[in-house]
């Protein structure tokens, strides 16, 4: 982003820092999803089918990459909107993450019940 001339497009630093804190919260969520992916693949006792663990781990890792990507794009769009004095962009990141985690929970529940 090119530097803005003094007096034009300047944003109260508190809003910019709040935007950055939100970005960092999404990044922490992404890192947690990566840790969960590693834990599923390496630490959970084997299921009768080992490909289930790998599929769950891959799903979590993909979700982590998607979360980090959405975090950056959301941060950049909000920062741009603040600098141009436009409305904050509507985001669907939380809905996407929630839906993916619900799907993951259903699959894990089915796998756990299927192994008993």
Backbone as a chain_set.jsonl record, in Angstrom:
{"seq": "XXXXXXXXXXXXXXXXXXXXXXXXXXXXXXXXXXXXXXXXXXXXXXXXXXXXXXXXXXXXXXXXXXXXXXXXXXXXXXXXXXXXXXXXXXXXXXXXXXXXXXXXXXXXXXXXXXXX", "coords": {"N": [[0.852, -1.161, 0.0], [0.675, 2.159, -0.935], [2.296, 4.979, 0.652], [0.289, 7.31, 2.481], [-0.531, 10.726, 1.909], [0.235, 13.31, 4.34], [-2.389, 13.96, 6.596], [-4.353, 12.955, 4.938], [-6.35, 10.164, 4.711], [-5.508, 9.214, 7.133], [-5.762, 7.166, 9.976], [-7.227, 6.722, 13.151], [-4.997, 5.5, 15.44], [-5.793, 3.666, 17.351], [-7.934, 2.239, 16.278], [-6.679, 0.951, 14.188], [-4.876, -0.629, 15.613], [-6.694, -2.234, 16.971], [-7.761, -3.63, 14.831], [-5.485, -5.024, 14.114], [-5.132, -6.623, 16.404], [-7.354, -8.282, 16.162], [-6.683, -9.63, 13.825], [-4.411, -11.009, 14.775], [-5.634, -12.679, 16.625], [-7.058, -14.383, 14.947], [-4.889, -15.58, 13.692], [-3.754, -16.929, 15.865], [-5.784, -18.792, 16.227], [-5.485, -20.221, 13.866], [-2.919, -21.311, 14.275], [-3.525, -22.965, 16.431], [-5.2, -24.798, 15.175], [-3.345, -26.025, 13.5], [-1.72, -27.237, 15.423], [-3.603, -29.01, 16.444], [-3.962, -30.62, 14.2], [-1.454, -31.881, 14.011], [-1.502, -33.224, 16.447], [-3.657, -35.0, 16.08], [-2.695, -36.664, 14.058], [-0.258, -37.643, 15.103], [-0.485, -38.258, 17.893], [-2.918, -39.413, 18.734], [-4.3, -42.583, 19.488], [-4.094, -45.285, 17.128], [-6.715, -45.681, 14.751], [-8.911, -48.288, 13.526], [-8.698, -47.94, 10.782], [-6.079, -46.35, 9.353], [-6.033, -44.265, 7.564], [-8.077, -42.552, 8.243], [-7.22, -40.989, 10.395], [-5.205, -39.536, 9.095], [-6.75, -38.2, 7.194], [-8.371, -36.587, 8.832], [-6.365, -35.056, 10.044], [-5.317, -33.777, 7.767], [-7.554, -32.307, 6.994], [-7.797, -30.551, 9.189], [-5.344, -29.189, 8.962], [-5.661, -27.982, 6.451], [-7.821, -26.354, 7.032], [-6.559, -24.68, 8.845], [-4.728, -23.318, 7.186], [-6.547, -22.031, 5.515], [-7.838, -20.403, 7.407], [-5.759, -18.697, 8.221], [-5.27, -17.412, 5.784], [-7.739, -16.145, 5.323], [-7.685, -14.479, 7.54], [-5.628, -12.673, 6.93], [-6.596, -11.484, 4.538], [-8.957, -10.353, 5.481], [-7.949, -8.555, 7.392], [-6.465, -6.812, 5.722], [-8.496, -5.79, 4.034], [-10.132, -4.476, 5.886], [-8.351, -2.598, 6.916], [-7.857, -1.091, 4.61], [-10.446, -0.099, 4.118], [-10.786, 1.51, 6.375], [-8.822, 3.457, 5.963], [-9.731, 4.649, 3.646], [-12.075, 5.686, 4.461], [-14.46, 4.2, 4.275], [-17.262, 1.924, 4.547], [-16.945, -0.79, 6.83], [-15.905, -3.904, 5.581], [-18.178, -6.596, 5.091], [-17.885, -9.731, 6.623], [-17.49, -13.239, 6.15], [-16.009, -15.032, 7.388], [-16.107, -16.102, 9.993], [-18.45, -17.606, 9.894], [-17.748, -19.511, 7.951], [-15.588, -20.83, 9.243], [-16.89, -21.829, 11.529], [-18.798, -23.56, 10.363], [-17.078, -25.423, 9.125], [-15.821, -26.504, 11.397], [-18.001, -27.664, 12.683], [-18.67, -29.654, 10.845], [-16.326, -31.155, 11.037], [-16.533, -31.98, 13.732], [-18.802, -33.633, 13.607], [-17.873, -35.672, 11.913], [-15.731, -36.698, 13.448], [-17.177, -37.584, 15.678], [-18.739, -39.572, 14.449], [-16.702, -41.337, 13.657], [-15.586, -42.064, 16.118], [-17.778, -43.317, 17.357], [-18.086, -45.362, 15.516], [-15.883, -46.976, 15.951], [-16.316, -48.323, 18.234]], "CA": [[0.0, 0.0, 0.0], [1.536, 3.346, -0.983], [2.102, 5.857, 1.804], [-0.721, 8.34, 2.277], [-0.04, 12.07, 2.246], [-0.182, 13.732, 5.674], [-3.738, 14.521, 6.698], [-5.287, 12.216, 4.093], [-6.416, 8.736, 4.936], [-4.957, 8.796, 8.416], [-6.726, 6.477, 10.811], [-6.898, 6.713, 14.569], [-4.17, 4.308, 15.645], [-6.498, 2.686, 18.185], [-8.719, 1.362, 15.386], [-5.73, 0.122, 13.458], [-4.375, -1.639, 16.544], [-7.789, -3.186, 17.214], [-7.792, -4.48, 13.641], [-4.326, -5.92, 14.2], [-5.405, -7.618, 17.453], [-8.287, -9.255, 15.593], [-5.864, -10.44, 12.914], [-3.583, -11.909, 15.573], [-6.512, -13.699, 17.211], [-7.309, -15.38, 13.897], [-3.638, -16.315, 13.495], [-3.667, -17.888, 16.976], [-6.712, -19.877, 15.915], [-4.836, -21.013, 12.824], [-1.847, -22.086, 14.905], [-4.177, -24.016, 17.226], [-5.662, -25.823, 14.244], [-2.157, -26.775, 13.077], [-1.353, -28.095, 16.555], [-4.592, -30.088, 16.491], [-3.667, -31.532, 13.088], [-0.302, -32.689, 14.409], [-1.932, -34.105, 17.534], [-4.507, -36.062, 15.528], [-1.886, -37.604, 13.28], [0.865, -38.231, 15.845], [-0.691, -38.608, 19.295], [-4.123, -40.2, 18.975], [-4.09, -44.004, 19.177], [-4.563, -45.612, 15.777], [-8.044, -46.211, 14.469], [-8.771, -49.475, 12.676], [-8.227, -47.472, 9.475], [-5.152, -45.246, 9.612], [-6.289, -43.137, 6.668], [-9.02, -41.629, 8.888], [-6.403, -40.01, 11.131], [-4.553, -38.652, 8.124], [-7.78, -37.341, 6.591], [-8.726, -35.571, 9.834], [-5.218, -34.161, 10.156], [-5.256, -32.949, 6.552], [-8.674, -31.363, 7.059], [-7.43, -29.515, 10.155], [-4.258, -28.379, 8.401], [-6.254, -27.16, 5.395], [-8.616, -25.343, 7.725], [-5.602, -23.719, 9.411], [-4.235, -22.48, 6.08], [-7.671, -21.174, 5.119], [-8.062, -19.413, 8.458], [-4.683, -17.702, 8.125], [-5.502, -16.633, 4.563], [-8.882, -15.267, 5.574], [-7.268, -13.469, 8.515], [-4.885, -11.614, 6.246], [-7.446, -10.741, 3.602], [-9.883, -9.553, 6.29], [-7.174, -7.451, 7.955], [-6.133, -5.866, 4.656], [-9.731, -5.126, 3.582], [-10.574, -3.555, 6.939], [-7.384, -1.488, 6.954], [-8.118, -0.265, 3.42], [-11.717, 0.592, 4.326], [-10.575, 2.571, 7.368], [-8.032, 4.533, 5.367], [-10.53, 5.326, 2.62], [-13.303, 6.137, 5.12], [-15.589, 3.441, 3.746], [-17.858, 0.991, 5.501], [-16.16, -1.993, 7.079], [-16.429, -4.991, 4.749], [-18.845, -7.71, 5.776], [-17.067, -10.926, 6.531], [-18.135, -14.529, 6.353], [-14.953, -15.906, 7.894], [-16.556, -16.815, 11.184], [-19.437, -18.594, 9.456], [-17.014, -20.592, 7.284], [-14.844, -21.588, 10.246], [-17.857, -22.545, 12.355], [-19.344, -24.66, 9.564], [-16.032, -26.444, 8.971], [-15.612, -27.174, 12.676], [-19.172, -28.515, 12.93], [-18.491, -30.834, 9.988], [-15.256, -31.942, 11.662], [-17.059, -32.601, 14.952], [-19.702, -34.72, 13.208], [-17.042, -36.764, 11.394], [-15.03, -37.307, 14.585], [-18.193, -38.295, 16.451], [-19.075, -40.787, 13.709], [-15.553, -42.241, 13.7], [-15.47, -42.6, 17.482], [-18.865, -44.281, 17.553], [-17.885, -46.492, 14.622], [-14.807, -47.836, 16.414], [-16.723, -49.011, 19.481]], "C": [[0.902, 1.23, 0.0], [1.273, 4.236, 0.235], [1.079, 6.939, 1.486], [-0.134, 9.693, 2.645], [-0.523, 12.476, 3.636], [-1.568, 14.362, 5.647], [-4.773, 13.79, 5.864], [-5.224, 10.732, 4.422], [-5.813, 8.265, 6.247], [-6.074, 8.23, 9.279], [-6.272, 6.58, 12.253], [-6.169, 5.403, 14.86], [-4.872, 3.259, 16.489], [-7.323, 1.719, 17.34], [-7.802, 0.433, 14.619], [-5.165, -0.976, 14.356], [-5.447, -2.668, 16.878], [-7.913, -4.148, 16.037], [-6.644, -5.489, 13.673], [-4.53, -6.995, 15.279], [-6.365, -8.693, 16.949], [-7.55, -10.19, 14.638], [-5.043, -11.46, 13.705], [-4.412, -12.99, 16.258], [-6.824, -14.783, 16.189], [-6.055, -16.205, 13.623], [-3.425, -17.319, 14.629], [-4.603, -19.069, 16.754], [-6.113, -20.797, 14.866], [-3.721, -21.883, 13.397], [-2.419, -23.219, 15.767], [-4.671, -25.147, 16.336], [-4.492, -26.656, 13.721], [-1.711, -27.726, 14.191], [-2.323, -29.266, 16.673], [-4.34, -31.095, 15.376], [-2.491, -32.445, 13.438], [-0.704, -33.682, 15.492], [-2.774, -35.267, 17.014], [-3.653, -37.109, 14.828], [-0.864, -38.334, 14.148], [0.512, -38.795, 17.22], [-1.917, -39.471, 19.58], [-3.827, -41.663, 18.643], [-4.698, -44.348, 17.815], [-6.004, -46.121, 15.76], [-7.852, -47.492, 13.671], [-8.294, -49.117, 11.262], [-7.345, -46.26, 9.698], [-5.407, -44.049, 8.706], [-7.278, -42.141, 7.262], [-8.251, -40.57, 9.667], [-5.751, -39.021, 10.186], [-5.548, -37.705, 7.471], [-8.197, -36.239, 7.567], [-7.592, -34.56, 10.006], [-5.096, -33.233, 8.956], [-6.366, -31.91, 6.541], [-8.349, -30.221, 8.016], [-6.321, -28.611, 9.62], [-4.771, -27.463, 7.286], [-7.087, -26.033, 5.992], [-7.715, -24.271, 8.334], [-5.07, -22.776, 8.337], [-5.335, -21.518, 5.626], [-7.936, -20.075, 6.133], [-7.001, -18.319, 8.405], [-4.869, -16.823, 6.89], [-6.654, -15.66, 4.738], [-8.521, -14.16, 6.56], [-6.546, -12.325, 7.825], [-5.781, -10.803, 5.323], [-8.44, -9.859, 4.349], [-9.167, -8.343, 6.883], [-6.911, -6.383, 6.899], [-7.374, -5.104, 4.182], [-10.223, -4.119, 4.618], [-9.646, -2.351, 7.023], [-7.615, -0.532, 5.782], [-9.401, 0.536, 3.598], [-11.558, 1.727, 5.335], [-9.829, 3.745, 6.749], [-8.817, 5.316, 4.325], [-11.874, 5.811, 3.147], [-14.548, 5.499, 4.519], [-16.143, 2.542, 4.84], [-16.962, -0.233, 5.642], [-16.741, -3.141, 6.268], [-17.078, -6.087, 5.594], [-17.998, -8.957, 5.584], [-17.876, -12.174, 6.812], [-17.142, -15.537, 6.915], [-15.425, -16.741, 9.07], [-17.564, -17.897, 10.83], [-18.742, -19.787, 8.79], [-16.267, -21.464, 8.287], [-15.785, -22.415, 11.115], [-18.432, -23.746, 11.62], [-18.322, -25.785, 9.412], [-15.807, -27.202, 10.276], [-16.791, -28.061, 13.056], [-19.068, -29.794, 12.102], [-17.426, -31.746, 10.586], [-15.764, -32.672, 12.904], [-17.98, -33.774, 14.624], [-18.896, -35.92, 12.714], [-16.32, -37.471, 12.537], [-16.003, -38.118, 15.437], [-18.556, -39.612, 15.771], [-17.945, -41.809, 13.764], [-15.419, -42.86, 15.083], [-16.565, -43.606, 17.769], [-18.683, -45.522, 16.689], [-16.798, -47.446, 15.09], [-15.18, -48.593, 17.693], [-17.597, -50.18, 19.194]], "O": [[1.797, 1.34, 0.838], [0.17, 4.245, 0.781], [1.009, 7.425, 0.357], [0.663, 9.799, 3.577], [-1.586, 12.03, 4.069], [-1.876, 15.188, 4.788], [-5.97, 13.99, 6.069], [-4.151, 10.128, 4.408], [-5.627, 7.067, 6.458], [-7.187, 8.755, 9.303], [-5.077, 6.532, 12.543], [-6.677, 4.323, 14.557], [-4.576, 2.071, 16.357], [-7.403, 0.529, 17.645], [-8.116, -0.741, 14.425], [-4.995, -2.114, 13.92], [-5.142, -3.848, 17.05], [-8.144, -5.342, 16.227], [-6.811, -6.652, 13.306], [-4.142, -8.148, 15.086], [-6.21, -9.871, 17.269], [-7.774, -11.4, 14.648], [-4.99, -12.636, 13.344], [-3.931, -14.107, 16.448], [-6.851, -15.967, 16.524], [-6.149, -17.402, 13.351], [-2.967, -18.436, 14.387], [-4.256, -20.211, 17.058], [-6.224, -22.018, 14.969], [-3.597, -23.055, 13.043], [-1.849, -24.308, 15.818], [-4.572, -26.319, 16.7], [-4.633, -27.863, 13.521], [-1.366, -28.879, 13.931], [-1.911, -30.388, 16.967], [-4.491, -32.298, 15.586], [-2.539, -33.648, 13.183], [-0.296, -34.843, 15.461], [-2.612, -36.399, 17.469], [-3.873, -38.308, 14.995], [-0.628, -39.526, 13.947], [1.165, -39.737, 17.669], [-1.94, -40.192, 20.578], [-3.182, -41.953, 17.636], [-5.701, -43.762, 17.409], [-6.435, -46.878, 16.63], [-6.752, -47.76, 13.188], [-7.578, -49.891, 10.627], [-7.822, -45.237, 10.188], [-5.033, -42.928, 9.049], [-7.316, -40.99, 6.828], [-8.588, -39.387, 9.609], [-5.742, -37.817, 10.441], [-5.231, -36.542, 7.221], [-8.356, -35.085, 7.168], [-7.832, -33.357, 10.102], [-4.807, -32.046, 9.107], [-6.153, -30.769, 6.13], [-8.593, -29.057, 7.7], [-6.365, -27.396, 9.812], [-4.363, -26.305, 7.191], [-7.057, -24.9, 5.511], [-8.066, -23.092, 8.339], [-4.974, -21.569, 8.56], [-5.079, -20.339, 5.384], [-8.228, -18.939, 5.758], [-7.322, -17.138, 8.533], [-4.645, -15.614, 6.953], [-6.56, -14.495, 4.351], [-8.996, -13.031, 6.431], [-6.814, -11.154, 8.097], [-5.729, -9.573, 5.326], [-8.738, -8.748, 3.911], [-9.706, -7.236, 6.881], [-7.108, -5.193, 7.147], [-7.304, -3.896, 3.954], [-10.68, -3.032, 4.263], [-10.1, -1.218, 7.182], [-7.574, 0.688, 5.949], [-9.443, 1.721, 3.266], [-12.141, 2.797, 5.158], [-10.176, 4.901, 6.991], [-8.591, 6.512, 4.143], [-12.712, 6.29, 2.383], [-15.555, 6.167, 4.286], [-15.563, 2.42, 5.919], [-16.306, -0.652, 4.689], [-17.957, -3.335, 6.267], [-16.586, -6.448, 6.663], [-17.463, -9.197, 4.502], [-18.819, -12.164, 7.603], [-17.398, -16.741, 6.921], [-15.172, -17.944, 9.131], [-17.535, -18.986, 11.403], [-19.106, -20.936, 9.037], [-16.305, -22.691, 8.197], [-15.503, -23.578, 11.404], [-18.542, -24.832, 12.191], [-18.66, -26.961, 9.554], [-15.621, -28.419, 10.259], [-16.603, -29.102, 13.686], [-19.344, -30.886, 12.599], [-17.601, -32.964, 10.638], [-15.459, -33.848, 13.104], [-17.936, -34.802, 15.3], [-19.205, -37.06, 13.061], [-16.297, -38.701, 12.593], [-15.676, -39.224, 15.869], [-18.668, -40.646, 16.43], [-18.194, -43.007, 13.9], [-15.165, -44.059, 15.203], [-16.302, -44.649, 18.369], [-19.081, -46.618, 17.086], [-16.78, -48.606, 14.679], [-14.405, -49.424, 18.166], [-18.029, -50.869, 20.119]]}, "num_chains": 1, "name": "protein.A"}
